[in-house]
Structures are given as C-alpha cells and as structure tokens.
Amino acid sequence: MERRPINEHEAALVAALLAPTLDGFEELRRQIPHATVIPGCKCGCGTMDFIFDDPSADVPRSAATSPTAWSPDIVDDEGNVVGSLILFLRDGLLHSLEVVSYIDPLPLPKMDRVVWAAAP
C-alpha cells in the first residue's frame, strides 16, 4: 500500500463532509492537513484510510461519534444516486472515508457528483 499525504481534492471533500457545525467537527477539520492516506479497499473504489503518526504534529482529538451524522449521496451523469460517502472515526481521529457503491466500485467522487443538500 502506497502511503502519501492527503491531496487537495481529498482534503476539500473531507472538509465539505465536516462543514456542518456539529459537536467535534472543528477538531476533525483541524486534523485534515496532518493526514496521510492509503487505499482503504481492494475492490478498486475510492475508499481511503487516514493515518496520523507524525509525533511532531499536534493533532486535536474529537468527541464526535462514528460514523459521522452526514452521509451524502453520490450521483452519476444523469443524476441517479449510485452511492454515498461515510466518514468513520476511531479514538477521536479521522479513520476512513468509505465510498459506498450501489452498483460497481466508484472512485472518490468529484465535488459536483456529491449531493450536499442532506446536511444535518
């Protein structure tokens, strides 16, 4: 598994998932720049796992529960719902972003493929 820093698109997607002002989300948003990621699934989907092991990083822990309260839908070119996103936490840290597919494995979606209207 190739470990790498979180990229701009991934960081923006996670930040958008954490945009609502729910308890513990501020701490989770502050974790994003410190994250490294690895593929979280072998099926070929865009699921990713987060790793935080830089001892010099001051990564705040969150009291939010897992999975987070918001699971927005992913749509295809025609606007049909083909999947969703689920953000999991472990011990107060971002743990994984799961790309749930209802048909075939989906890559990490572009922002315009996520239906953001269902925020709590």
Summary of the structure (lengths in Angstrom):
residues: 120
radius of gyration: 13.9
end to end distance: 34.4
largest distance: 46.0
contacts: 337
relative contact order: 0.24
helix: 22%
strand: 28%
